[in-house]
Amino acid sequence: MTIENSEVPSSERVAHHACYGLLSSAEFNEHVSALPVGDQRFFWMQSPLKILTAGATEHAYPEFQLDGRLNHSLLSRVRELYRLQTLSENFVWDFLRTRHKLLGGKTGVDFLQGCFSVAIIAMPPREREDHFLDLIHEEIGRLSQ
């Protein structure tokens, strides 16, 4: 018989939490400075997604942005769509960390890291991106009403 300690999180739960964790500016800069100088992500990090949480005095940076699996190009497109409608980056973060039925119960962060549901993975890559962007357009339309 195996007894699990409910106070010790599983490695899967720890990894899941890291995707949705927020870093202070100093913490984020420390992680970025640890990246190899030749790493192309370094240049993208000049303008990372940052949010202002309730009661905070400074911006926080979603930790998922430091994941090597991240589709930076698609995230940039998503952010630009929100920016064109003058919507806060907080709305981007809200969308990315929410589970979506049309993503097979996965989140936007999951999608951007290449963790797809069975139905989504069956789609050709271009169709996958279009599907994701369609969800973004729907969300932006809802927010803009």
N, C-alpha and C positions, 0 to 999 in steps of 0.2 A: 504494500500500500504506500502511495506517495502522498506526502503531506506538503502542501504548498503554503508558503508564508505570503499572505496577502499584502504585507508591507514591503516586500521586495519585488519590484516590478520586473517583468520578463524583459529579455533583450529586445524583443519585438516592440514592446510598449515603450521602452527607452528610445529606440530608433524613431518610433512614431512621434513621440514628444519632441525630439530634436528637430523634426521637420517643421513643427509648429511653434517652436520656441522663439522668443524675441531676445535680441541682443542690444545692449546699450551701444551708443556710438563708439565708445572706447573698446568694448569687446569686439564689435564688428571690425573696427580698424585693425585690431590686433590679429584677428583671423585673416583678414585680407593681406596684411603685411607679411604673413607667413606663407603666402602663395609664392610659387616660383615666379621670378620677374618675367620670364618668357611666357607664362601662362596667359592665354588670350582672355580668360575670365577676368584677369586683373584690370584690363581696360574697361570691361563692362561694369566693373564694380565702381567706377568713377561716379556712376549715377544709379545706385541701388534703390530698390523699393524701400521706402521708409514710411512709417506710420506714427501717428500721435495717439497714444492710448489715453483713455479718460483719466484725468488727474495727473498726467505725466507733464513734466516740464521740458523734456527733450524727446526727440524722435527715437523710435525703436526700429530695429531692422530684423525682419523675419529671417530666421536662421537657414531656411531651406535654400536660400540664394547661394549658399556656399557649397551646396551639394554638386559634385562633379557630373551627375546625371542630368542636371537641369537644362532644359531647352531654353537657353537665353534669348534666342531670336523670337520664339513664340511669346515669352514673357514680355519682351519689349513691345511686341505688337499689341498685346493685351493692354499694357499700360498706356500706350499711345491712344488706343480707342477710348479709354476712360478720360484721358487728358483732353482729347478733342471735344468731349462733352462737358469739360470743366468739372469733372467729378473727382473727389478726393481719392488719394491712394488708399485710404482706409477702406473704400468700397472694393478696391481690387483685392485687398487682403481678406475682406469678408467673403468674397466670392471664392477665392482660392482655398480657404480652409473649410468651406461648407461641402458636405456630401451632396452629390447630385444624382438623382435617379437616372438621368440621361447619360451619365458617365458610369453607369453600372454600380452606383453607390460609392464611387470613388470621389475624391476631392480634386480640385483644380491643381493643388500641389502634387498629388499623385500623378495626374496626367502630365504635368510639366516635367516630372522625373521619369516618365516612361513606364509608370505602373498602371497598366490598362486593365479594364475588365475584359472578360472573354469576348463579349460582343464588340468592344472597341478594338481590340487587338486584331480581330478578323477583318477590319477595314484597311484599305490601302492607306499608307501614311498621309497622303494629301487629303483624303476624305476624313481621316481622323482629325487633322488640324482644322478643316472646314467645319466639322461637327462641333469642335470645341469653340471656335470663333462664333458660330451660330448661337451657342449658349451665352457667350459674352454679349453679343448684340441684343439678345432677349433681355438679359439682366440690365444692360444699360438703358434699354427702352423702358423697362419697368421703373428704374430709378429716375428717369427723366420726366416721368408723368407727373 
